[in-house]
Amino acid sequence: MHKSRFFSGIALLALSASGCGLAVASPERDVVVPAEPTLIDFVDPATVIGLSTRTLTEGDSEGSRYVHINYPEFAGADKLNRELRDQAERQLQRFRTRTRDAEPVSPRPELNVDWQLAAASPDAVAVRLRTGEFQGESWANSTRTFWFDPHTREATGSTGLLAGRAALVRLATLVKERLKERGDEVEPGDEVERGDEVERDGGDEFDSMAFNRRGDLVVEFDDCQVGPCSLGRVAVAVPAEQVEPLLSELGRQAQRSVRENRAQGGDKPSFTPTTDPDAVSNRAGSVDCAKVKCVALTFDDGPGPYTGRLLDLLRRERARATFFVVGSNATAQPALVRRMSTEGHLVGNHTWAHRDLSKQGSSKITDTLGKTGDVVSGIIGQMPKLVRPPYGAVSQQVGNVAREMGLSLVTWDVDTDDQNGGKAGDIAERAVREAHPGAIILMHDIHRETVDAVPDILKRLRGKGYSFVTVPELYGSAGMQAGRLYRSGNELPRKQPLT
């Protein structure tokens, strides 16, 4: 796919000349879109040069909550990066405060933030953060879209698309008229009519706006914001001809860029999924774990900003590992996923957005595993057959879905506790102290300290006679079976996961 550079050498947003790689929002892929015209086409992040991802996470070991916040970072867009980082840290701190004094409960409260690109061009960039919060029995979802002007290098919220207060008030009137068309079930509050910026978890009533392919302005509302929570996502599209007089310079640039992308046919997928063959290490069979001591180093949540350095270390030391990648990170950084496979490692499935699978229904479990598998298979030409459930949380339903999809579940029996920070020396000490033949060791390549610990881990374990293999090699000729839970190479797999 041809790529061209923009911004006079700034390595930001190198999109294909044809505008290829738009991902269409769909109800089965964690973005509930009722119908046109509120459908938004999302730009494939793999077409953006200079994009990496950052993650804030808690909850793999002890604790009372689960947290996974993922957001992009762009070369040459410091102010946008700062806005995204600050928003992530605010959300994390608020969630910690709300859950600090809560009694331990099962299932745990959970905060999950993932992202999409609502626009990416030399004229406008938009990052749509989608937040899910679980406290009790169901998820509450919200969205917030940040915009960036590559010309001025300024970042703004969604209201920056509008030319001031008067334009916001006029938009509020147009939005309310369209909400009324939805019937009595939708009840826009007075603040929507007035266009007041009402603080709600750090945002306002118009904190998520983007353009559809026709140039209409799509205004999204959070769950429960303008109607019963059962409605889920509510959005309206204000026609292009009505919204054009209300737009700021950035708004006009953004609208124009989305329209141009549509005219260039920007809806081609970056990767073609495959179901054959199954993913295996290209060096599988080079070590017989029945005759030598083996351990499986496993890395979760990447690829991230330190994954490339980790791969360099492993290649230099001729060690192999199993990488359980998050789908949204994999699609943003396919070159790193491809390196994992070509350099002898095994790529596994860690779901699309790292939500606790035990809280999901069968269709959602199937979708998040299927979407991630499709992306990975499209990158490496093999279908991943191992799944690491986020937080190690499993249930009977997760096992049933895995069995139907031909997937094996893998957790761990050695936790380096790198999720909670700490020094590289401490991480290495835990890994070496608790290692044993057949151990599955949990680490995360999204942390600098973890990668810093790897050389010491490799040196000390190799000095004890260990070889480093991928997870399936621990089980030798017996292999791994779909739907079963594997925690260690020296224990029998569970036929079904425990609730």
HELIX and SHEET records of a PDB file:
HELIX    1   1 PRO A   27  ARG A   29  5                                   3    
HELIX    2   2 PRO A   45  THR A   47  5                                   3    
HELIX    3   3 ASP A   78  THR A   99  1                                  22    
HELIX    4   4 SER A  158  LEU A  161  5                                   4    
HELIX    5   5 ARG A  165  LYS A  180  1                                  16    
HELIX    6   6 ASP A  190  ARG A  194  1                                   5    
HELIX    7   7 CYS A  229  LEU A  231  5                                   3    
HELIX    8   8 ALA A  240  VAL A  243  1                                   4    
HELIX    9   9 GLU A  244  LEU A  246  5                                   3    
HELIX   10  10 GLU A  249  ALA A  263  1                                  15    
HELIX   11  11 THR A  307  GLU A  317  1                                  11    
HELIX   12  12 GLY A  327  ALA A  332  1                                   6    
HELIX   13  13 PRO A  334  THR A  342  1                                   9    
HELIX   14  14 LEU A  357  LYS A  359  5                                   3    
HELIX   15  15 SER A  362  ILE A  380  1                                  19    
HELIX   16  16 PRO A  390  GLY A  392  5                                   3    
HELIX   17  17 GLN A  396  MET A  405  1                                  10    
HELIX   18  18 ASP A  418  ASN A  420  5                                   3    
HELIX   19  19 ALA A  424  GLU A  434  1                                  11    
HELIX   20  20 ARG A  448  GLY A  463  1                                  16    
HELIX   21  21 VAL A  471  ALA A  478  5                                   8    
SHEET    1   A 2 LEU A  22  VAL A  24  0                                        
SHEET    2   A 2 ASP A  41  VAL A  43 -1                                        
SHEET    1   B 6 LEU A  51  GLU A  58  0                                        
SHEET    2   B 6 TYR A  66  PHE A  74 -1                                        
SHEET    3   B 6 GLU A 110  ALA A 120  1                                        
SHEET    4   B 6 VAL A 125  PHE A 134 -1                                        
SHEET    5   B 6 TRP A 139  ASP A 149 -1                                        
SHEET    6   B 6 GLU A 154  THR A 156 -1                                        
SHEET    1   C 3 MET A 209  PHE A 211  0                                        
SHEET    2   C 3 LEU A 217  PHE A 221 -1                                        
SHEET    3   C 3 VAL A 234  VAL A 238 -1                                        
SHEET    1   D 5 LEU A 346  ASN A 349  0                                        
SHEET    2   D 5 ALA A 321  VAL A 325  1                                        
SHEET    3   D 5 LYS A 293  ASP A 300  1                                        
SHEET    4   D 5 ALA A 439  HIS A 444  1                                        
SHEET    5   D 5 VAL A 414  ASP A 415  1                                        
SHEET    1   E 4 LEU A 346  ASN A 349  0                                        
SHEET    2   E 4 ALA A 321  VAL A 325  1                                        
SHEET    3   E 4 LYS A 293  ASP A 300  1                                        
SHEET    4   E 4 TYR A 466  PHE A 468  1                                        
SHEET    1   F 3 LEU A 386  VAL A 387  0                                        
SHEET    2   F 3 SER A 408  VAL A 410  1                                        
SHEET    3   F 3 LEU A 485  TYR A 486  1                                        
END                                                                             
